[in-house]
Amino acid sequence: MNKSELLFEQAQLYIPGGVNSPVRAFKSVGGTPVFFKSAKGSVLTDVDDKNYIDFIGSWGPMILGHCHPPIIKALKEAADSSTSFGAPTELETTIAKLICEMVPSIEKVRMVNSGTEACMSAIRVARGYTNKEKFIKFEGCYHGHADPFLIKAGSGAITLGTPNSPGVTRGTAQDTLLAPFNDLEAVKRIIDQNKDEIAAIIIEPVAGNMGCIPPKKGFLEGLRELCTNNNIVLIFDEVMTGFRLSKGGAGQIYNVKPDMVTLGKIIGGGLPVGAFGGKEEIMNMVAPIGPIYQAGTLSGNPIAMKCGYTLLKELNDSPEIYEELENKTNYLEQKLIEVFKKHKQQVAINRVGSMISFHFGVDKVENFDDACNADANLFKEVFHGVLKRGVYFAPSAFESLFISNTHTLEQLDQTIDAIDKSLEEIL
């Protein structure tokens, strides 16, 4: 028994399932989760001192790699002053100003402590602003674990959702409407069937929780027009894509301006953080200047703000970072095409910037149903094949992989070699 297996046995005695977030348990791929003790750049080191090339990057925020020296320096400096004040600091305004400058659709921003909290708050604000209660989300998009988002589709493609977790009430679920990702006509029908009742549409502009799925041409533009014409608040959930795909996020890439944006991950430099922002007239509805209540003891935590500002400032001042990420991820994509072709595998590869995913057994993945039709069993085998060869992919076929600027071409070649040898072993 290795140390990870022993630690997992111990963890299960005190933590539900032995983990503090479900995907870490390896339930969808089988086996025992790897316990890590350190990381540097794009390399993780587990408790048995084995190294892995990391393609999770803490689910996105490690865009400049683990232990990026300026961030570690900022963290230590901030900690010397205090870990929390529970009162205003100048740094909160400094990072808020930078976020507003970087993201075209954000005029004011409120800091919170997680992406879940950001999305939950954005929906509340949209409801208060429009005085309407229902909202549309898309199948396969993840907006955190707040009650309104834990909804699955009913019997038809366009229907009221039903709870997919005990503890979520049917009363909550009835206000959540579901549509297929990339299906503008479905959205139009939902709006027509719920005339003047929909407060918001929330979407990952580039989906990252059913693999990486880009929007079809015209899809985001169509949502923008529908929201404008029907007094609906358009919310881009950029917790994952914000500052990763460009310094202005996915909204900047696709030149579509939402009414609100939720952020997380990168804005904390790897520390727990979230934020929601948008048009000034909407954000002015938030307490203490407006009637919509939202609060948080650790919101604007000085350590998270210091590390987040340090990372955002570097991304803002160094546009070549995004060019480097684009080139490296494109290199990986082309090598993936070659290795899958070599093994005569039918694979759909999706990529936007430094986010990439692949699904076996299908030609395309444009929505959640497409992702579900892929060969998850082959993914499991490949996952474990590359894991034993020192490559750490997300332990689920429904997650995106992330590239950092610390990944080297040699590491990307090593990754392709690990996939190649795994497929030779499997097939």
C-alpha positions, 0 to 999 in steps of 0.5 A, a space after each residue: 500500500 502506497 502513502 496515497 492509499 493509506 491517507 485515503 483510508 484515513 481520510 474516509 474516516 473523518 471526511 465524507 468520501 475522503 475528499 472535500 470536493 467530489 471529483 477528487 475521489 476518482 469516482 468517475 475513473 476508478 482507483 485511489 486518488 493521488 495525495 500531493 504534497 508540493 508543486 512547482 511550475 507545471 509539476 506536481 509531487 505526490 506523497 510518495 515523491 513521484 512527479 507528474 506533469 500537471 494539466 489541472 492547474 488547480 482547475 485553472 488558476 495556475 496559469 503561470 504555474 505553481 509557486 510563481 515567485 511573484 505570487 509567493 512573495 506577495 503572499 508572504 508580504 500580505 501575511 506579515 500584515 494580517 490574514 484578515 481585517 474584516 474591514 476595508 483595505 486600499 488593496 480591495 479598491 486597487 484590484 477592483 479598479 484593475 478588474 474594471 479596466 481589464 474586463 470591458 463589461 464590468 463597471 463595478 465589482 463585488 468580491 466574494 469567497 468562491 465561484 459558487 457564491 459569485 454565481 449565487 449572488 449574481 442570480 439574486 441581483 438579477 432577480 432583484 434588478 428585474 423583479 422577476 424570478 426565473 432564470 435559464 441555465 444550460 445543460 452541462 454548464 456548472 455554476 457551483 453548488 448553490 441550490 438553484 444550479 443543482 437542477 437536471 432536465 425533465 422528460 423533454 428538452 425544454 421543460 422545468 427542471 427537477 432537483 438532482 440533489 437531495 436537499 434541493 426543493 422542488 420549489 427552488 427547481 421550478 424557477 430554473 429553466 434548462 436549455 441545451 448548450 449551443 441551441 439558440 432556438 430552444 432558448 427562444 422557445 423557453 422565453 416565449 413560454 415564460 413571457 416576462 418571467 425570466 430574470 436572467 440567462 447564465 452561461 459559461 461562454 466557453 463551457 468547461 465542465 463537460 469538457 471544453 466546448 466553444 460556443 457556435 458562431 452566433 450563439 452568444 450574439 443571439 443570447 445577447 439580442 434575446 436578453 436585450 429585447 426581453 429585459 433579461 440580464 445576461 450573465 457570463 460565468 467566467 469563473 473558469 475562463 476569466 483572464 485565462 482565455 484573454 485578459 478580458 475573458 471570453 466576452 472579449 474574445 467573442 466580442 459580446 458584452 454581458 450585463 454581469 460577469 462572475 469571476 474566480 480562480 485566477 483573480 485569487 492567484 490560487 487562493 479562495 476567491 470569487 467576484 461578481 460585477 457588471 453594469 453600474 446601474 445593476 451593481 448599485 442595487 447591491 447593499 449597502 447602497 441598494 436593497 439587495 443583500 449580500 455580505 461576507 466576513 472574509 470577502 476581500 481577504 487581504 492575502 487573496 487580494 494581494 496574490 490576485 492583484 499580482 497575477 492580474 497585473 502581470 497578465 495585463 502588462 504582458 500580453 505575450 503570455 497569451 500568445 505563448 499559451 496559444 502556441 503551446 496549446 495549439 502544439 499539444 492539439 496538433 500532437 493529439 490529432 497525430 497520436 489519435 490518428 496513429 491509433 485509428 481512434 475517433 476523437 473529438 478535440 475541442 480547444 479555446 486558448 489554453 483550455 482543451 479536451 478530447 472525447 473518444 468515440 464521437 466526431 463532435 461535442 457541441 453540448 452535454 448530450 454529445 459529451 455523454 455519448 462519448 466513450 467514457 470507459 476508454 477515457 478511464 483507461 487512458 487516464 490511468 495509463 498516463 497517470 502511471 507514466 507521470 501525467 496528471 489529467 483531470 479525473 473525469 471525462 467531463 473536465 477541461 485540461 489547462 495549460 500554463 506558460 510553465 509547460 515546456 514543449 518537452 513536457 508536452 511531448 512526454 504527455 503525447 508519448 504517455 498517451 501513445 504508450 497507453 493506447 498501445 497497451 489498451 487497444 
